Amino acid sequence: MARNVFEHGPTDDPNATTEAQPLTPRRKPLVKGGAASPKYISAATQGGADRTYQEIPVDQIRESAVMDRIDVNEDLDALVESIRENGQQIPILVRIFSGGDKPFEIVVGRRRLAAHRQLGKHQIKAFVARMDDREAFIAQGIENTARLETSYIERARAAAQALDVGFDQKDVAEFLNISRTLINFMVGTYRSVGEDLVTAIGPARGIGRRKWDALVKLMDQNDLSPERAVKLVDRDIADSSTRFETFVMAVQAARKTAKQSPTPKTGIHREFLSGGVSTVRKSRQLVIKTRKDMPQEILVRIEQEIETILSEFQKNVRG
């Protein structure tokens, strides 16, 4: 018999939070309305009403394209211990997924799924539903709003992922209950920092738009790419907000050191004609050198090629 995942009751609602309640007080909601508004809840419950309760293999569940959490293992120990001692009290919600090597896709309950994987359990209790992409996105957003913990950068990341998989910007903005302009800023911040650096820092709860935008500006001023910046993240720091603040200080220190130190003579060095011609490529400089014994026509040819390249570039800019 199909069971409605949104009916009241401690065991029938995958959005419930009876397992491993946090010791710290809940934060205030980041948004009002959005996925928690009546029209979205109605769409989610109607669209996915045909849901069955099953026990399904853990290794047959794939991740969704839009991931609401940066680190599902964050503060997971209490939930793992609760499931170890009392068993799984609240089913997860998955949807049937075709076209892949795994028949189910997680919609609600990523932490419960992560806990089962950590415990080495092979089966998990789940509501199985037929849901389209929009219905799954709505159900995921309802969970986020109820949880009240999603950070600024997690929401920015989710918005970027939603746009990447084809959701309309208007729908994403309305769903998150923020303006389309703010969506642009959030997505721009996330893409400037990059996935690897965001996941290295973590959700950084309490770190809002102002500090993330300041970080992007600082990295730009320091000519620091995300690929280089990720090496400055101290992954030994457990709290991601502290990790963020420490990372910012590391970037500031690197910039100060770079200003005080003489310009390094390092760069990408290449040699041609057995070392007769060499180039050194720096961030904003290209140096070409020729040995004294090289024919004069080589230098003339290089100069001609440079003039041709610059002339073509100038035409394209004017055009």
C-alpha positions in Angstrom: 0.0 0.0 0.0 1.3 3.4 -1.0 2.0 5.8 1.9 2.2 9.6 1.7 5.6 10.7 2.9 4.2 14.0 4.2 1.5 12.6 6.5 1.9 13.4 10.2 3.7 10.9 12.4 7.2 10.2 13.6 7.9 7.2 11.3 6.2 8.3 8.1 7.9 11.6 7.5 11.4 11.6 6.0 11.7 15.3 6.8 11.2 14.6 10.5 14.1 15.2 12.9 13.5 12.8 15.8 16.8 10.9 15.3 19.9 12.3 17.0 18.6 15.8 17.8 21.5 18.3 17.9 22.6 19.6 21.3 22.9 23.2 20.0 19.8 25.3 19.4 18.3 25.4 15.9 19.2 28.4 13.8 16.5 30.6 12.4 15.4 29.9 8.8 17.6 31.4 6.2 14.5 32.1 4.1 10.7 32.4 4.6 8.4 30.8 2.1 10.2 29.3 -0.8 10.2 25.6 -0.8 8.1 25.7 2.5 5.3 27.7 0.9 1.9 25.9 0.6 2.0 25.8 -3.2 5.3 23.9 -3.3 4.4 21.5 -0.6 1.1 20.8 -2.4 3.0 20.2 -5.7 5.5 17.9 -4.0 2.8 15.8 -2.2 0.5 15.6 -5.2 3.3 14.8 -7.7 4.8 12.1 -5.6 1.7 10.7 -3.9 2.2 7.2 -5.2 5.0 6.1 -2.8 5.7 2.6 -1.4 7.6 1.6 1.7 10.4 -0.8 1.1 13.8 -1.9 2.3 16.3 -1.3 -0.6 20.0 -2.1 -1.1 22.3 0.8 0.0 24.6 0.2 -2.9 21.8 0.7 -5.4 21.2 4.4 -4.5 22.9 7.1 -6.5 23.4 10.8 -5.5 21.3 13.5 -7.1 22.7 16.1 -9.5 21.7 18.9 -7.0 23.4 18.3 -3.6 22.1 20.3 -0.7 25.0 19.5 1.6 28.7 20.1 1.1 29.6 17.5 3.6 27.0 14.9 4.6 29.5 13.5 7.2 29.6 16.7 9.2 28.6 16.0 12.8 27.4 12.5 11.7 28.6 10.6 14.8 25.5 11.2 16.9 23.2 9.9 14.1 25.5 6.9 13.5 25.3 6.0 17.2 21.6 6.5 17.3 21.0 4.1 14.4 23.5 1.6 15.8 21.7 1.5 19.2 18.0 2.0 18.1 17.9 1.1 14.5 16.6 3.4 11.7 13.5 5.2 12.9 12.8 7.4 9.9 12.8 6.1 6.3 14.6 8.0 3.6 12.9 9.1 0.4 14.2 7.9 -3.0 12.9 8.2 -6.5 13.0 5.6 -9.2 15.8 6.4 -11.6 16.2 5.0 -15.1 19.1 5.3 -17.5 21.9 4.6 -14.9 23.6 1.7 -13.2 21.6 2.3 -10.0 17.8 2.1 -10.0 17.3 4.7 -7.1 18.2 8.3 -6.5 18.3 9.9 -3.1 15.9 12.8 -2.6 15.6 13.2 1.2 17.8 11.6 3.9 21.4 11.9 2.7 22.7 11.8 6.3 20.7 8.7 7.1 22.1 7.1 4.0 25.7 8.2 4.9 25.2 6.8 8.4 24.1 3.4 7.0 27.2 3.3 4.7 29.4 4.2 7.6 27.9 1.3 9.6 28.3 -1.1 6.8 24.6 -1.8 6.5 23.4 -3.3 3.3 19.7 -2.4 3.5 17.9 0.8 4.3 14.2 1.6 4.9 12.9 3.9 2.2 9.8 5.4 0.6 10.2 4.8 -3.1 8.4 7.2 -5.4 8.0 8.1 -9.0 9.0 11.8 -9.2 10.2 14.1 -11.9 13.2 16.4 -11.5 11.0 19.3 -10.3 9.2 17.3 -7.7 12.4 15.9 -6.4 13.9 19.4 -6.2 10.9 20.7 -4.3 11.0 17.8 -1.8 14.7 18.4 -1.3 14.0 22.1 -0.7 11.3 21.3 1.9 13.8 19.2 3.8 16.3 22.1 3.7 13.8 24.6 5.0 12.7 22.3 7.8 16.3 21.6 8.8 17.1 25.3 9.1 20.9 24.7 8.7 21.8 25.2 5.1 24.6 27.8 4.8 25.0 30.6 2.3 27.6 28.8 0.2 25.6 25.6 0.3 22.6 27.4 -1.1 24.8 29.1 -3.7 26.2 25.8 -4.7 22.8 24.2 -4.9 21.5 27.1 -7.1 24.5 26.7 -9.4 24.0 23.0 -9.7 20.2 23.4 -10.3 21.0 25.9 -13.2 23.6 23.5 -14.6 21.1 20.6 -14.8 18.5 22.7 -16.6 16.3 24.4 -14.0 15.1 27.9 -15.0 16.7 30.8 -13.1 13.2 32.1 -12.3 12.2 28.8 -10.8 15.4 28.5 -8.8 15.0 32.0 -7.5 11.3 31.5 -6.6 12.0 28.1 -5.1 14.8 29.6 -2.8 12.6 32.7 -2.2 15.4 35.1 -3.2 15.6 37.6 -6.0 17.1 36.6 -9.4 19.7 39.3 -8.9 20.8 37.6 -5.7 20.9 34.3 -7.5 23.4 35.8 -9.9 25.6 37.0 -7.1 25.4 33.7 -5.2 26.2 31.6 -8.3 28.9 34.0 -9.3 30.6 33.7 -5.9 30.4 29.9 -6.0 31.9 29.7 -9.5 34.6 32.2 -8.7 35.7 30.1 -5.7 35.2 26.8 -7.4 33.9 23.4 -6.3 37.3 22.0 -5.0 37.9 25.1 -2.8 34.3 25.2 -1.5 34.3 21.5 -0.5 37.8 21.9 1.1 36.5 24.8 3.2 33.1 23.2 3.9 29.7 24.7 4.6 31.1 27.5 6.9 27.9 28.1 8.7 27.5 31.7 9.8 29.7 33.0 7.0 27.5 35.1 4.8 27.6 36.7 1.4 29.8 39.7 2.5 32.7 37.5 3.7 32.5 35.2 0.7 32.5 38.1 -1.7 35.4 39.7 0.2 37.3 36.4 -0.2 36.7 36.4 -4.0 38.0 40.0 -4.2 41.1 39.1 -2.0 42.0 36.1 -4.2 41.6 38.3 -7.3 43.9 41.0 -5.9 46.4 38.4 -5.0 46.2 36.8 -8.4 45.5 33.6 -6.6 43.7 30.9 -8.5 41.3 28.4 -6.8 43.7 25.6 -7.7 46.6 27.3 -5.8 44.3 28.6 -3.0 43.1 25.2 -2.0 46.6 24.3 -0.9 46.2 27.0 1.8 43.2 25.4 3.5 44.0 23.8 6.8 41.9 20.6 6.6 43.0 19.6 10.2 40.6 22.3 11.5 37.4 20.5 12.3 35.0 23.5 12.3 34.4 24.7 8.8 33.7 28.3 9.9 37.0 28.5 11.7 38.6 26.8 8.7 37.2 29.6 6.5 38.5 32.4 8.7 41.9 30.8 9.0 42.1 30.4 5.2 41.3 34.1 4.7 44.2 34.9 7.1 46.5 32.6 5.1 45.6 34.3 1.8 46.2 37.7 3.4 49.6 36.6 4.7 50.5 35.2 1.3 49.7 38.5 -0.3 51.7 40.5 2.3 54.7 38.1 1.8 54.5 38.5 -2.0 54.6 42.3 -1.7 57.6 42.3 0.6 59.6 39.8 -1.3 61.5 40.6 -4.5 59.8 39.6 -7.7 60.7 35.9 -8.2 62.5 35.0 -11.4 60.5 31.8 -11.7 58.1 30.9 -14.4 57.3 28.3 -17.0 60.6 27.8 -18.9 60.9 26.3 -22.4 63.8 25.8 -24.8 63.9 25.5 -28.6 66.6 24.7 -31.1 68.7 22.9 -28.5 68.5 25.9 -26.1 69.3 28.5 -28.8 65.9 30.1 -28.1 64.2 30.1 -24.7 61.0 31.5 -23.3 60.0 32.2 -19.7 56.2 32.6 -19.1 55.1 34.4 -15.9 51.6 35.4 -14.9 51.7 38.7 -16.8 54.9 38.5 -18.7 56.5 36.6 -21.6 60.3 36.8 -22.0 62.0 35.5 -25.2 65.8 35.1 -25.3 68.2 34.0 -28.1 71.7 32.9 -27.8 74.4 35.1 -29.3 75.4 32.4 -31.8 71.9 32.1 -33.3 71.3 33.5 -36.8 69.9 37.0 -36.9 67.0 35.9 -39.1 65.5 33.9 -36.3 65.1 37.0 -34.2 63.6 38.9 -37.2 61.1 36.0 -37.8 60.1 36.0 -34.2 59.5 39.7 -34.2 57.4 39.5 -37.4 55.3 36.7 -35.9 54.6 38.8 -32.8 53.6 41.8 -34.9 51.2 39.6 -36.9 49.6 38.1 -33.8 49.2 41.6 -32.2 47.7 43.1 -35.3 45.1 40.3 -35.6 44.3 40.7 -31.9 43.8 44.4 -32.3 41.5 43.9 -35.3 39.3 41.5 -33.3 39.1 43.9 -30.4 38.0 46.7 -32.7 35.6 44.4 -34.5 
